[in-house]
Amino acid sequence: MPQLNPNPWFAILVYSWLLLLAIIPTKVLNHTSPNKPTPVSAEKHKTGPWHWPW
């Protein structure tokens, strides 16, 4: 059964994963987010008791 022979296919799998892991992260990390994070103020919001209408 030639399907059980991992000799050429395992090497192809390993080389393709190494190639993808070397190329894809560099392409993804080159993109920057258009929305820069803004600092949140340290001021606490005023909270009051909740009055239920019933």
C-alpha positions in Angstrom: 0.0 0.0 0.0 1.9 3.1 -1.1 -0.3 5.5 0.9 1.3 4.2 4.1 4.8 5.1 2.9 5.5 8.4 4.7 8.9 8.8 3.0 8.2 11.6 0.4 5.0 13.0 1.9 6.3 13.6 5.4 9.2 15.7 4.0 6.9 17.7 1.8 4.6 18.3 4.8 7.5 19.5 7.0 9.0 21.7 4.3 5.7 23.3 3.4 5.0 24.1 7.1 8.4 25.5 7.6 8.0 27.7 4.5 4.5 28.9 5.6 5.8 29.6 9.1 8.6 31.6 7.7 6.6 33.7 5.3 3.1 34.2 6.8 4.1 35.9 10.1 6.2 38.5 8.3 3.4 39.4 6.0 0.9 39.6 8.8 3.1 41.6 11.1 3.7 44.2 8.3 0.1 45.4 8.6 -0.7 48.0 11.1 -3.9 48.8 12.8 -5.6 52.0 11.7 -7.1 52.5 15.2 -4.4 53.5 17.7 -5.3 52.7 21.3 -6.1 55.8 23.4 -5.1 56.0 27.1 -8.0 55.6 29.6 -8.2 58.2 32.3 -7.8 57.1 35.9 -10.8 59.1 36.9 -13.5 56.9 38.5 -17.1 57.2 37.3 -19.7 58.2 39.8 -22.1 55.4 40.6 -25.3 55.8 42.5 -27.8 53.5 43.9 -30.2 51.9 41.5 -33.9 52.8 42.2 -36.3 50.2 41.0 -39.7 51.7 39.9 -41.8 49.1 41.7 
